[in-house]
Amino acid sequence: AQSVTQLGSHVSVSEGALVLLRCNYSSSVPPYLFWYVQYPNQGLQLLLKYTSAATLVKGINGFEAEFKKSETSFHLTKPSAHMSDAAEYFCAVSDRVIMNRDDKIIFGKGTRLHILP
Amino acid sequence: SAVISQKPSRDICQRGTSLTIQCQVDSQVTMMFWYRQQPGQSLTLIATANQGSEATYESGFVIDKFPISRPNLTFSTLTVSNMSPEDSSIYLCSVEKGDTEAFFGQGTRLTVV
């Protein structure tokens, strides 16, 4: 069964500094990996996804993530943090194409990103 | 893409009562998913709802507590029955489009007093 571990429930960075949110996964087959963002009082929005194409995935709002099979990691980065990036970020994994009722997305516990002025 | 409207956005309910949450999608989808997000926790899948069949519940969730309806391909409801304070949570509706992407409603923030 697949699982996701996000290191750090809270991360604080200064505005303009590098953002690094860590995610490690466990999967018995090549995974599909996702990062979602949840702004206050809103639902989840997809930031980016890895589906076995390029290992470096670029998403919205300047975020990107790199799939590293050897490290079973899919860390999220952004070169320069902005105040508007303050939100909850969820890493998620799925084992296959999501059209089968037996396939589910497994979410990590989330990391709340705080941006310091 | 998919646009999901979820109602109500929030509610405060008395223990012992029930609340029905509605989820409307702007396009037809095969499967709709209901999640619970407890304070400080991640999303936990409650059940998967297919049109024309009974919902499939995850371990720890039962139909008597969380009855689900799926009358057509664009609509579903989740009822939280006989509520207790432990049911205070955010409930999220989700659908999947294309081959990999999940879309979420804005969630229903439920407080049981």
Interface residues (C-beta under 8 A of the other chain):
Chain A: S9 Y32 F34 Y36 N41 Q42 G43 L44 Q45 L46 K49 T51 F90 S94 V97 I98 M99 R101 K104 I105 F107 G108 K109 G110
Chain B: I4 Q6 S9 T30 M31 G40 Q41 S42 L43 L45 T48 N50 T56 L92 S94 E96 D99 T100 E101 A102 F103 F104 G105 Q106 G107 R109
